[in-house]
Amino acid sequence: MQQKAKLRKQEGVFVVEGRREVERALLSGFIAEEIWSVSEDLSNLRLPESTLKISCNQAVFDKITYRESAADILAIIKIKSQSVEDLELPQNPLIVVLEAMEKPGNIGAVLRTCNALGADAVFLCDSVVDLYNPNVIRNSLGGFFGIPVISTSSEDVISFLKKHNIEIVTTHLEASIDYLKVDFRKPTAIVLGTEATGLTDLWVKNTSQNVIIEMGGVVDSLNISVAAAIVLSEAVRQRKS
């Protein structure tokens, strides 16, 4: 049931499982085409009249859900058409950019962090993972619906950031300064790559500043969601002080 990227793209819909996630999707302006449930009361959900409500038994529900322990609500949600140029930002935006992500769970975790800390948007650049992958939605714990998330190319994002005079701060191992020494109070995009290969040369060549998270242990890398949380937290701290 719309769990494959090809089908999601063809049909223009994706799956959201669980009452909390469905409620957040609806509150964020997403439209539910179908709601499947076992025993849940749907009366307090803000559903358009066109939404098809389907009741089924637990055996059927277990076959159509992705999670092993899903709540007994599943929604088929219409994909929103979002582009870089459609994005409306505040005067002093704080953006997170993820390049070439390979693990949907990591993307979801970063979205959760970005929503919690108040980032204004997330760009998913050149990703091999479909933005609407069920594990992206699941691991964001609803954060997916609380922040603009746009999947596009690195070239388009770099052009957008430069057009709007937004500083590009890249996490990179070479020619870098400690992230604690960077001024994040101006319009800023924090760019992160994969643990295995880091950022491509395209981002390094277009950066305003390379930064590094100094580590004192035996490990030489951090999970992408942890790195994003560390740098983003510092940016938020500076802006509040």
C-alpha positions as CSV (number, residue, x, y, z in Angstrom):
1,M,0.0,0.0,0.0
2,Q,2.0,3.0,-1.3
3,Q,5.1,1.7,0.6
4,K,7.3,1.7,-2.6
5,A,8.9,4.9,-3.8
6,K,7.8,4.3,-7.4
7,L,4.2,3.8,-6.4
8,R,4.2,6.9,-4.1
9,K,5.5,9.0,-7.0
10,Q,3.0,7.6,-9.5
11,E,0.0,8.0,-7.2
12,G,1.1,11.2,-5.5
13,V,0.4,9.8,-2.0
14,F,2.3,8.4,1.0
15,V,1.4,6.4,4.1
16,V,1.3,7.8,7.7
17,E,0.8,5.4,10.6
18,G,-0.2,6.2,14.1
19,R,-2.7,8.7,15.6
20,R,-0.1,11.3,16.7
21,E,1.6,11.4,13.2
22,V,-1.8,11.5,11.4
23,E,-3.0,14.4,13.6
24,R,0.2,16.4,13.0
25,A,-0.1,15.8,9.3
26,L,-3.6,17.1,9.2
27,L,-2.8,20.1,11.4
28,S,0.0,21.0,9.0
29,G,-2.3,21.2,6.0
30,F,-1.8,17.7,4.5
31,I,-4.9,16.1,3.0
32,A,-5.9,12.6,3.9
33,E,-7.5,10.7,1.0
34,E,-8.1,7.6,3.1
35,I,-8.2,6.6,6.8
36,W,-7.9,3.0,7.8
37,S,-8.7,2.0,11.3
38,V,-9.5,-1.0,13.5
39,S,-11.2,0.4,16.6
40,E,-10.1,4.0,16.8
41,D,-12.6,6.9,17.1
42,L,-12.0,9.2,14.2
43,S,-14.5,11.9,15.2
44,N,-11.9,14.3,16.6
45,L,-9.7,14.2,13.5
46,R,-10.0,17.2,11.2
47,L,-10.9,15.2,8.0
48,P,-12.3,16.7,4.8
49,E,-15.6,15.3,3.7
50,S,-13.9,13.7,0.8
51,T,-11.7,11.4,3.0
52,L,-12.7,7.8,2.6
53,K,-13.0,6.1,6.1
54,I,-12.4,2.4,6.1
55,S,-12.8,0.0,9.0
56,C,-11.1,-3.3,8.9
57,N,-10.1,-6.1,11.3
58,Q,-6.7,-6.5,12.9
59,A,-5.5,-9.2,10.5
60,V,-6.1,-6.9,7.5
61,F,-4.6,-3.9,9.2
62,D,-1.5,-5.9,10.1
63,K,-1.0,-6.7,6.4
64,I,-1.2,-3.1,5.2
65,T,1.0,-1.5,7.9
66,Y,4.7,-1.0,7.7
67,R,5.4,-1.0,11.5
68,E,5.3,-4.1,13.5
69,S,3.7,-2.3,16.4
70,A,1.7,0.4,14.7
71,A,-1.3,2.1,16.3
72,D,-4.6,1.2,14.7
73,I,-4.8,4.2,12.4
74,L,-3.3,4.5,9.0
75,A,-3.8,7.4,6.6
76,I,-3.1,7.7,2.9
77,I,-1.9,11.3,2.6
78,K,-1.6,13.4,-0.6
79,I,1.9,14.6,-1.3
80,K,2.4,18.3,-1.3
81,S,4.2,19.9,-4.3
82,Q,7.1,21.9,-2.8
83,S,10.0,23.5,-4.6
84,V,12.9,25.6,-3.5
85,E,11.4,28.8,-5.0
86,D,8.1,28.3,-3.2
87,L,9.8,28.4,0.2
88,E,8.9,31.4,2.4
89,L,11.6,32.1,5.0
90,P,11.8,34.5,8.0
91,Q,14.1,37.5,7.9
92,N,17.0,35.7,9.6
93,P,16.6,32.0,8.6
94,L,18.3,29.0,10.1
95,I,18.4,26.1,7.6
96,V,19.7,22.6,7.7
97,V,21.0,20.9,4.5
98,L,21.5,17.2,4.2
99,E,23.5,15.9,1.2
100,A,23.4,12.4,-0.3
101,M,21.6,10.7,2.7
102,E,21.4,6.9,2.5
103,K,19.6,6.0,5.7
104,P,15.9,7.0,6.1
105,G,16.1,6.6,9.8
106,N,18.8,9.2,10.0
107,I,16.9,11.6,7.9
108,G,13.8,11.2,10.2
109,A,16.0,11.7,13.3
110,V,17.4,14.9,11.9
111,L,13.9,16.2,11.0
112,R,12.9,15.5,14.6
113,T,15.9,17.5,15.9
114,C,15.3,20.4,13.5
115,N,11.7,20.7,14.5
116,A,12.5,20.5,18.2
117,L,15.2,23.2,18.0
118,G,13.3,25.5,15.7
119,A,15.1,25.3,12.3
120,D,13.2,27.1,9.6
121,A,13.6,24.5,6.8
122,V,15.4,21.4,5.7
123,F,16.8,20.7,2.3
124,L,17.4,17.1,1.3
125,C,19.9,17.2,-1.6
126,D,20.8,14.5,-4.0
127,S,19.4,11.9,-1.7
128,V,19.2,8.2,-2.6
129,V,16.3,8.0,-0.1
130,D,12.8,9.0,-1.0
131,L,11.6,11.8,1.2
132,Y,8.3,10.0,1.9
133,N,10.0,6.7,2.9
134,P,8.0,5.2,5.9
135,N,11.1,5.2,8.1
136,V,11.7,8.9,7.4
137,I,8.1,9.7,8.6
138,R,8.3,7.2,11.5
139,N,11.7,8.3,12.9
140,S,10.8,12.0,12.7
141,L,8.0,11.4,15.3
142,G,5.8,13.9,13.6
143,G,8.7,16.4,13.1
144,F,8.3,15.8,9.3
145,F,5.1,17.8,9.4
146,G,6.3,20.7,11.6
147,I,8.9,22.1,9.2
148,P,9.3,22.7,5.5
149,V,11.2,19.8,3.9
150,I,12.2,20.0,0.3
151,S,14.1,17.3,-1.7
152,T,16.0,18.7,-4.6
153,S,19.5,19.1,-6.1
154,S,22.6,20.6,-4.4
155,E,23.0,23.0,-7.3
156,D,19.5,24.4,-6.9
157,V,20.0,24.8,-3.1
158,I,23.3,26.5,-3.5
159,S,21.8,28.9,-6.0
160,F,18.9,29.6,-3.7
161,L,21.2,30.2,-0.6
162,K,23.4,32.6,-2.5
163,K,20.5,34.5,-4.0
164,H,19.1,35.1,-0.5
165,N,22.5,35.9,1.0
166,I,22.4,33.0,3.4
167,E,25.8,31.9,4.8
168,I,26.8,28.3,3.9
169,V,28.4,26.6,6.9
170,T,29.7,23.1,6.0
171,T,30.8,20.4,8.4
172,H,34.1,19.3,6.9
173,L,37.3,17.8,8.2
174,E,39.8,19.9,6.3
175,A,40.6,23.6,6.5
176,S,38.0,23.9,9.2
177,I,37.5,25.8,12.5
178,D,35.8,24.7,15.7
179,Y,32.0,25.2,15.2
180,L,31.9,27.0,18.6
181,K,33.9,29.9,17.0
182,V,31.4,30.5,14.2
183,D,28.9,33.3,14.3
184,F,25.5,31.7,13.6
185,R,23.4,34.8,14.3
186,K,23.2,35.8,10.7
187,P,21.1,34.0,8.0
188,T,22.8,30.5,7.9
189,A,22.5,27.1,6.3
190,I,24.2,24.3,8.1
191,V,25.3,21.6,5.6
192,L,26.0,18.0,6.6
193,G,27.1,15.0,4.6
194,T,27.2,11.3,5.3
195,E,29.4,9.7,7.9
196,A,31.2,7.6,5.4
197,T,32.2,10.1,2.7
198,G,31.3,13.6,4.1
199,L,30.3,16.4,1.7
200,T,31.1,16.5,-2.0
201,D,33.5,19.1,-3.4
202,L,30.6,21.1,-4.8
203,W,29.6,22.1,-1.3
204,V,33.2,22.6,-0.1
205,K,33.9,24.9,-3.0
206,N,30.8,27.0,-2.3
207,T,31.0,27.2,1.5
208,S,31.4,30.4,3.5
209,Q,33.1,28.5,6.3
210,N,34.1,24.9,7.0
211,V,33.5,23.8,10.6
212,I,34.5,20.8,12.7
213,I,33.2,19.2,15.9
214,E,36.3,18.6,17.9
215,M,36.3,15.1,19.5
216,G,38.5,13.8,22.3
217,G,37.7,10.1,22.3
218,V,38.8,7.3,20.1
219,V,35.9,7.7,17.6
220,D,36.5,9.8,14.5
221,S,32.9,10.4,13.4
222,L,29.4,11.1,14.8
223,N,26.0,9.9,13.6
224,I,24.5,12.6,11.3
225,S,21.6,13.2,13.6
226,V,23.9,13.8,16.6
227,A,26.2,16.1,14.6
228,A,23.2,18.1,13.4
229,A,21.9,18.4,16.9
230,I,25.3,19.6,18.3
231,V,25.8,22.3,15.6
232,L,22.2,23.4,15.5
233,S,22.0,23.7,19.3
234,E,24.9,26.1,19.2
235,A,23.3,28.2,16.5
236,V,20.1,28.4,18.5
237,R,22.0,29.2,21.7
238,Q,23.8,32.1,20.0
239,R,20.6,33.5,18.6
240,K,18.8,33.4,22.0
241,S,21.7,35.1,23.8
